[in-house]
Amino acid sequence: MPQRRGTPPISDAGVLDCPDAYVRGVPYDRLERLRTRTPVVWLDGRTAGRPGAWAVLRHRDVRHALAHPELFSPQVDGVVHGPPSGDEPPGEDELIDMDPPVEAMLARIPSREKVDFVREVARDLPETLRNTLAGGLHALLRHPAEYVRLREGRRDERLLDGAVEEMLRWWTPVLHVRRTVRRDTVIGDVPLLAGEEVMLWLVSANHDDEVFPEPGRFVPDRFLRDGPPHLCFGFGHRACLGARLARVHLRALLAALLERPGLPRPAGEPVMLRSSARHGFAHLPVRWIG
């Protein structure tokens, strides 16, 4: 199929699918500009070495596509918990143990000594769970008052459940998912042709300030109020089947960290994964003090 140019290319769009751009973190500023100017924009795919696709960035458009698999068909790649990074081939499907390794995780946290949370503390977790928990901890390191608030309210089950939802929204471990257009349709006022591909940018939808005020802030009780859901696990009847178990595990692991004596503090510069598909750390040095 010949490539369609669609919306004229702009500098921000070229960054989205470039793994090197994510070693400094998700380019939220570029996503925000694109959502405002061209919320459905063509990516030629050259920076990622793959075919071009339409990037869908607004929450309402991503949600619409997720909710209509008859128009936007999921691509089956054999990976349960998120796509691989770079050019790595898909491996065997990751499985989540029914019992989260809470005790083993806590036993690896020394007092007052530097430890790599990703490589040492949470190493037993499946990748997407590990990335989400590390991302949630990173959020709390950047919002220490919220960590104290959660620790003081750790017996409040609703607050912990809300904090897990906010971890998922704030971090979004799988940055985007791909879909194939099954028949001609329109999304975000852009006509799409059958056979074309779209990239649904979950991380952009979850930071859409028209839906989530001050999206860069970590607000543990954000989801205790009525409002639209985050889209980490998809939406509608084709949403992720493992979402409930993942939430149970994340809640248990977060509760364990909050129960541990002392407060976590950064112990060096974190190192992000080089990936435009997965959102995680290669290294996250922390230290528990007090």
Secondary structure as GFF3:
##gff-version 3
##sequence-region A 1 290
A	DSSP	alpha_helix	11	16	.	.	.	ID=ss1
A	DSSP	three_ten_helix	19	22	.	.	.	ID=ss2
A	DSSP	alpha_helix	28	37	.	.	.	ID=ss3
A	DSSP	beta_strand	40	43	.	.	.	ID=ss4
A	DSSP	three_ten_helix	46	48	.	.	.	ID=ss5
A	DSSP	beta_strand	53	56	.	.	.	ID=ss6
A	DSSP	alpha_helix	59	67	.	.	.	ID=ss7
A	DSSP	beta_strand	72	74	.	.	.	ID=ss8
A	DSSP	alpha_helix	102	107	.	.	.	ID=ss9
A	DSSP	beta_strand	115	116	.	.	.	ID=ss10
A	DSSP	pi_helix	117	121	.	.	.	ID=ss11
A	DSSP	alpha_helix	127	142	.	.	.	ID=ss12
A	DSSP	alpha_helix	144	152	.	.	.	ID=ss13
A	DSSP	alpha_helix	157	171	.	.	.	ID=ss14
A	DSSP	beta_strand	176	181	.	.	.	ID=ss15
A	DSSP	beta_strand	185	187	.	.	.	ID=ss16
A	DSSP	beta_strand	190	192	.	.	.	ID=ss17
A	DSSP	beta_strand	197	201	.	.	.	ID=ss18
A	DSSP	alpha_helix	202	205	.	.	.	ID=ss19
A	DSSP	three_ten_helix	222	224	.	.	.	ID=ss20
A	DSSP	three_ten_helix	236	238	.	.	.	ID=ss21
A	DSSP	alpha_helix	243	259	.	.	.	ID=ss22
A	DSSP	beta_strand	263	266	.	.	.	ID=ss23
A	DSSP	beta_strand	271	272	.	.	.	ID=ss24
A	DSSP	beta_strand	281	283	.	.	.	ID=ss25
A	DSSP	beta_strand	285	289	.	.	.	ID=ss26
###
